[in-house]
Amino acid sequence: MADIVFILLFFLVLKASAFLSLECLNLNYLSKNSKDLPLTVEGIMDNDTFVKSVNYTRTKSTFSCISSIYDSAILCLVLIFSLIPWLYEVLTNYFGQGYLGQSLVFIISVSLFGLPSLPFSWWSTFKIEEAFGFNKSTLKLWITDQFKGFTLAIIIGTPLFMALMWIVNQMGNLWWIWAFLFFWGFQILMIVIYPMYIMPLFNKLEPMESGELKDRLLELGNRCGFQSKTILVMDGSKRSGHSNAFFTGFGSFRRIVLYDTLIDQMEINEIEAVLAHEIGHYKCGHIPKRLAFSAISSFLMFAFIAWLIQSESLFIDLGFSPEMINSFNIVPPFVPAFLLLSLFGGLFTFWFSPLDSLWSRKHEYEADSFAKSAIGSPVSLKSALRKLYKENLSNLIPHPIYSTFYYSHPTIVERESALNED
């Protein structure tokens, strides 16, 4: 077995072991501390809801462990049986090595490698989420969503990859810099296009009806320097009982979006506090910071791919045939490199999760602090957060190491403590 396969298998086992260890650590911690409602979370949930949230966390964690083992086994098979070069060569022989053909090869390959996980997606939606009262979707809607996702991948991904491969072939040794600039520009464009044209394909977004809630939210936005022409309500209840609020786009394309479930679950002053928190992300500069981080990540990704496609021995080790490797002198192996990265990149980015989580939690604290100042009191925000954690059956007592590694938001206890100190 080739060295690169051994290396990838090693990191695959290492990541899976770390993932399972963290899940077991959290489950054991939950079991030890959930016999009675902990004093630290009294008032956030009643005992019956707390028991339900513990069962929800335990069920999802067990499912994640099984899913992780399954996904790891699939990736092992992909490596051991050289399925990437096999599928790439089969599809290339059918679609050809032109710009259009190679774009289709990549999109179809990613879709086929994702097929084994579809039963787990179905089980999560119709067994776990259904059992805890969250799922509102139907099988027909779920299948339609899968079809729409694949269709959009073809419609959007095909011209994107055709353009990237043209850049690879036309821009010389520094193609990867031009590819990064094009790719990042495309990402910025998608931030504008997504809420206007793609989200409506999956959810209905309608302007909020006139009334006290709309007036107060728009007034809050004006007061905070976050002017928006309209507030959209999304039919999140079409698929799930979970609730959320967010804004998308930037400049004149900015949109404030509230789930209908959020509006149903909260009082006006609580919705105000949630929106103030979201505005806080904007006013604290979190969006441009995230965009800058995305740009740096994309730049490094293209630099890595540029190195990858020059390594003929790597493709030999992965099992590509001599004929296909010879063809790389004419058509650079951009698509095989992207396939490799899309399937196995997570083995390495996984270890950066704690840093990303730390940064995200810092932003959440800052947005909470802004919301407190904008509203003039922490009371409404604390009440809103308690409802969010309760309605979503969030885990109130995660293991500290687990939450440090994964949690993009502080726990409710941490957030309330920070609000009380400000």
N, C-alpha and C positions, 0 to 999 in steps of 0.2 A: 504494500500500500504506500502511496506517495506521501512525501513529507507534508505537503499542504493539507492533505486529507487528515493526517494524524493531528496536525495543529488545530484544524477546525473542529475535529471530534473532541479534542481535549477541551477547547473553550466551550463547546456545546455541553459537555458533561459538567464542566465547572459552573457554567451559568445555571443549568438545571438544578445542580446541587445547592447553589446559593439560594435560588428561588424557593425550592422546597424547604430549605432550612428556615428561611424567613417566615414562610407560611406556617410551619410547625411551631416556631417560636411564638408567633402571634396567637395561634390557636390555643396553645398551652396557657399563655398569659390570660387569654379571654376566659378559659375554663376555670382558672384559679380565682379570678376576680369578678365572676358574674353570678355567683351563687345567690347574692343579694344585691339590690341596687346600691352601688357605691355612693358614699356620702358626697363625693366630689361632683357627681352628676345629678344629685337630687334636684328636682324642679325642672330639669330639662326634658325628662321623659317620666311617665308613670311606669310602674313596675311591669305591667303587661306589655307595654310598648318596648320597654327595655329588653324583656325576654325575647320578644319577636325580633328585635334588631340583632341580638346575639345569635339567634338561630339563622337569621339572614346572612350575617357575616360568616358564620361557621359553614353554611351551605355553599356560599360563593367561594370561600377559601378552599374547601374540599374539591369543588368543581375546578378551580384554577390549578390545583395540584395535578388532578387527572389530565386536564387539558395540556398542562406543561409537559408532562411525561409523554403524552400522545404526540404533541408537536415536535418534541425532541426526537422521538422515535422516527417520525416522518423525515426529519432533516438528516438523521443518521442514514436512513435508506437512500436518500437523495445523494449523499456523499459516497457511500459504499458501492452503490450500483451505478454511479456516474450518470445520474438521471438528467443533470443540467446539460451536459454535452449531447446526450442522446436526444432529448426533446428539442434542443436548439437545432441540431442537424436535421431531424425529421421535419420540423416546421420550416427551416430554411430551404430544404429541398423542395418544399411545396410552395412557399411564398416568394422564394428568391432572396437575393442579397441587395436588392434595391432599397431606396429610402422607405418606400411604403411597405414593402415586404418585411423588412427588419423591424419596423415599428409594430406591425401586427404580430411578429414573432415574439417580441418582448411582452406586449399586453396579453396575448393569449397564454404565454408561458406562465406569467405571474398569476393569471386567473386559474390555470390548471393546477398550479402548485398550491393555490388557496382552496381548491375544492375539498380536500380531506377535512378541512376545518369547518365546513358548512354545517355538518350535523351538530357540532358543538355550539355553533351560533344559534341554531334552531332550538337546541335543548335549553340554552341559557334564557332564551326569550319565552318559550312556551311551557317550560317546566319550572325553572327557578323563579323568574320574574312573575309568572302566572301564579305560582303557589303563594307568593307574598303580596299579591294584589296589585302589582305594578303593570303587568302587561295588558295593553288595550288593543294590541295589533291582532290581525287575523292572518291565517296562513296565506291567503290570497295576497294580502298587503305585503307580507314578508317576502314572498316570491317576487312580487312586482318590484320591491325595493332592490332585490338582488339583480334583477334584469336591468333596471334603470342604472344601477351602479356600473354594471358591465358596459352598457351602451355608452354611458358618459365617458368611461375609460377609453373606449374606442374613439369617440368623437373628439375628445380633448387630448388624449394621449398620443394619437396618431400624428397629427400635425406637429405637436411638441417634439416628438422623437425624430420626425423627419427633418425638422429644422436643426436639431442638435447634431444629427449625423451629417448634415450638410456642412455644419461648422467644423466638425471633426475632419472632414475630407478636404475642406477648402482653406482653412486658416493656419496651416502649418503647425510647427511645434508648440506654439502658444494657443492652440485651439481651445484648451481647457479654460483659459481666462475669458475668451469670448463666449464660450458655452456657459460659464458661470454668470456672466453679465446678462445673457439672454434668459437663462433659467430664472435668475432672481427677478428680472423685470417681469417675467411671466407670473411669478408668485405674487408680485405687487398687483398686477392686473387682476388676478384671481380674487384678491381681497375685495376688489370693487365688483367683479362680476358675480361672485358666489351668492351674496345675499339678494342680488337683483334678479338673477336668472336661474340659478341652480337650486337654491333652497326652495323656491316655489314649486319645483318639480316633485318635492317630497312632502312638503308641508304647506298648508294655506297660511299666508300672512296677510292680515287685514289691519287697516288703520284702527286704532283704539276709538271706540265710540266716545262722543262728547260727553262730558260729565265732570264731576269733582275729581275723580282719579286722574284723568287726562290733564285737567287744568293744573293740578298740584304737581304732577310730574314734569310738565313743560315749564312751569314756574321754577321748579327746582333746577332743571337744566339751565335755564337762563341765569338763575342766581349763581350757579357754579361755573358759568362761562362755557357751558356745553349745550349750545343751541342745536335743536333738532326740529325739523319741520313737522315730523310726525312720529308717533310711537306705534310700533307694530305688535300685534298679538298673534302668536303662533299656536296652532292647534296641536300642541305637544301631547295632549290627552288622546290624540288619535292613535298613538303607539304606546305611550307609557304614562304611569301615574307620577313619575318623577317630575320635579319642578326646577326651573332655572330662569335666569335672566342674563342677557348679554347685549353687547353692541358690536356691530361689524362695520367694516369699511373705514374710511377716513375722509376728512374734508366734507365737501358737499354730498358725498356718497354715504355718509355716516347714517346708520340705522340703529335705533334702540328697539330691542326685541324682548318681549315678555312672554313666557309660557302661559297659556290659559290656566294651567294647573296652579301656577304661582298666584294668579289673581284670585282664584277660587279659595286658596288656602289662607290668604293673608288679609289683614286689615290695610287700609290706605296708608297709614303712617309707617307700617312695616314694609310695604312695597316701595315707599319713598326711600326708606333706609337702604333697601337692596339696590335700588337704582343709584343712590348716592355712592354706594360702594363701587358699582361698575364705573360710574363717572370718575371715581378716585383713581382707577387704573389709568384712565386717559390723562387726567390732570397731573398725575405723578410721573408721567412719561414712560409707563411700562410698555406701551405698545411699540414705540420706536426702539426701545431697548431690546424687545423680543425680535423685532425685525432685523436689528443689527446682528443679534446672535444668530438668527436664521441665515443672514448673508455670510457670516464667518463660517458657519457649518457647511453651507453650500460650496463656498470657495474651497474649503479643505476636502470636501467630497470629490469635486472635480479634479483637484490636484492628485488625489489618491487614485482616481480612475485613470488619469493620464499616465501614472506610473504603472498601474495594473495592466493596461493594454499593451505595454511594451515588454511585459514579462512572458515570453513564449514558453518558458519552462513551467510556469504556473498552469497554463492551459493544458500542457502535456500531462502534468500531474493530475489534473482534474479529469482526464480521460478523453479529451478531444482527439479526433482522428488526425493523422498526418495530413490528409487532404484538406480538412477544414482549417488546420493551423496554417497550411500554405496559402489558403485563401485570405488569411488575415493580412497578408502583405498587400492585398488589393483593397479589401474592406476591413478596416480596423475592428477588433473585437469589442466595440463599444457596448453592444447589446449583451453579450455574455458577461462582461464586467459589471454592468448594471444589474443583471440577474443575480450574480454572485453577491453583490452588495445588498440587494433587496432581501435576499433570503438569509444571509448570515451576518449582515451589519449589526443586527441587534445583539449578537454575542459579545460585542465590544462596547456598544453604546450603553448597554445595561449597567455597566459599572460606573457610568457617569450620572446615573439616576439620583443619587443623594445630593449631588451638587445642583442639579436642576431643581430638585424638590426644595432645597434650601433657598434658592433664589426665588422660587415661586412663593414660598411661605412668607419671605420678606416682603414681597409685593402685596400679599394679602393683608399683612399687618398694616402696611402703609395705606392701602385702600380703606381698611376699617377705620383707621385714624382720620382719614379725610372725611369719610361718611359721618363720623361722630361730630366733627367740626361743622360740616355742612348742615346737619340736622340740628345741632346745638345740644345734643344729649346722646348718650350711648343706649338709652332705654329701648328705643324702637329697633335699633339694629340688633341688640341682644335678643329681643323678642323674635325678630325675623329669623335670626340664625338658629334659635332654638326650634322654631317651626320647621326650618329647612332640614335640620339634622333629624328631627322627629319624623317628618313626613317621608324622608328618604331612607329611614332606618339606618342612619350612619352609625358606624362603630364608635362608641363614646370612649372606649378604653383600649385603644391599640397599644401594643408593646412599643416603648419609646424608640427602640432600634428600627422596628418595622415602619413606624410613622416617619422617622428620619429618612429612611431609604425611599419610601414611596409617596408619602402624602404631599400633594401640591398645596394643600390648605392646612393650616394649623388645626388642632382639635378644638372642639367647642370650649373646653375648659381653658385652653391656652388663649383663645381669642377673647373670651370674657375677661380673663385676667389682664390682658393687655389693654382692653378698653377701660377697665377700672383704674389702671395706673396712669393712663394719659391725662 
